[in-house]
């Protein structure tokens, strides 16, 4: 139901499930977490918080840390940082994880500055088992935003001395350098930005999440700065370097580059990038969905239809088209005045919905 964008229907099913199922069962709190998360993702934060109380307080279902993280983030998004901190005190015994500390660190930086956020940076390093640096990176960004240019330059070199080494297997310094690239571009200092960019030496160990962030930053500044042509060259080099290693990119990497070409009107380059990215490796369903959406937005329905048919018929492309892809096609047909095709596609979507609901009920 959530996948079909029927959040309210999913909530009703969840309410029914806790009445008939073992409330201590694993599936029960997974269902509860799913509907709370869907509510929060839809920015219906108060309703998500209400569901948390209904499931875990009124019905005494035992939550896990994911349950708390949804609501902690909801409080932070509502600007209720003190409520988030109070809930964290209850969540701590359930094993606060990197998501807990990242959300709270970000909220504290925004609300009170980096000084308060430093508390959670220290806690995250002590209490989480995963070697996650996100809270520290958030603190660095918070400190940097309050510095002048001279202090920022010194701060970069301090962090470089501390974290830059020949290995950097965790990609910590690469993430730090990315923060500084964004800072200098925001302050229209392309020279300093490229100086920080050039310190990232070992592309082979660049994590996909860091690479995606850096790629997006570079592409967003191509047309805004005087050095746009050079920045675009660096962005394309970064993209191709990421694609050389199968675990150093993901569908988001490809979608960022494809979207850039679409946004500046370079349709042929967008399709060339998409087609090349799908050759010689496992094809990515999210890349297909993204390109179909972009084609439909531009009224290029014949191209979109070909890719949509591939998604529906090719067994190597799994899972089949999701609801958002069907909607892209329907909206594209409507804009093109092809009402009959829009109705046919809507009917296919209706059948998909019925199948998914029947699978759940079985």
Steps between C-alpha positions, in 0.01 A plus 500: 500500500784739577661422165167586338504839677198407713644592838162525672405155375830366629430650842162325517660168407766556765234569764325176405823302505584594858155389614534148361877434507742421779598844619848390580554359153774625272262580214277712722748774581633490143149584379468774762835647401406492133180703542660748741785547254257547211307765694820688578622470142171656390578784747198407709720520806233547767311196374822298499568602860142408591542154349818450701306563822210281383715200413768511766330668795129422473545148359827420679682373192874494564672744261852490363740784425355547151165582662663771711707635210190573293347709777825666609542619142135610488551715812817648347322577172230677700766704682421329830861412582441484876224241447739304278764504774248387758396208280868416443538442875237225472651368175855467631438164669375357168843553345528844343663465159669721242164625369400613851820697551508643147146637525557650845838647408351670194208636703728631776728673249201680351339585833794576729825492301784253474594520870190312613528258208846393612345307789334259259809471284687363802213272599466360150867402489470326837161329468455394139664186373510612136792718402279790400634853475180680405446687831859626491456617140183684597689672782780600258243651265340686790835644612594592145179692435591735787856572381653768283715410199835510682381281787334260255827455310686424824223263607532305175874452543450396864257230392726395215790444737275300728312282251676496162714193440591279207227247580196691629305177462201640688492805273501735800733759352322479164176588677670788681652630175154484340359722774772757433448485122135590558594775748740674261266475201222648713735791574592539129860395551547245221878497545479385863224254411714335232798500736296296750368281219853421384590359843268203435760272348375141521173484305495121525404517868246780467174386665194527276316732740794742514552480124133572437509803729814633332362436152180686582693795646720532192214475252286751691779755465592443134277777365524728803874566513761649268694173508193301399665326204785372717259390771294310242813320377583401858142381554510280189837358602364427847196326352707276274743418781212396724360268233830313472437322832174311543469584870588870464180613329127429508185598312508845661843564345364438152178692563694808616698511175200422280290768672775757446498443124120515489496820705732684259316368193760246390260214426744297290766513772242399760398192302860419414593513869203281591564242227873473571437461873275197440743312276730231634347506848175416674236742380346723764124531523518843667699636209228386260229656718689828518560526124137411424384778736731754336391397149132525594555847648630611159227333296741245349251217527631270227838480675331453839278222360799297384662507843168434673445190284849380593415536868176306456637214290871455577554244777845644569332824607355423840275601668247614233400868468384657824205732554701818438613370158142417400396849610777658294368319193136590572584868554714501186218356292252753640731791418543361148123472456514119475206434729440139390861407578473674837190294584663173391805570716278601795317169467832313513584693816163407653572132433843540661338651811250214527774241470707663771205526739396139435855381571486679837158356587612146413 
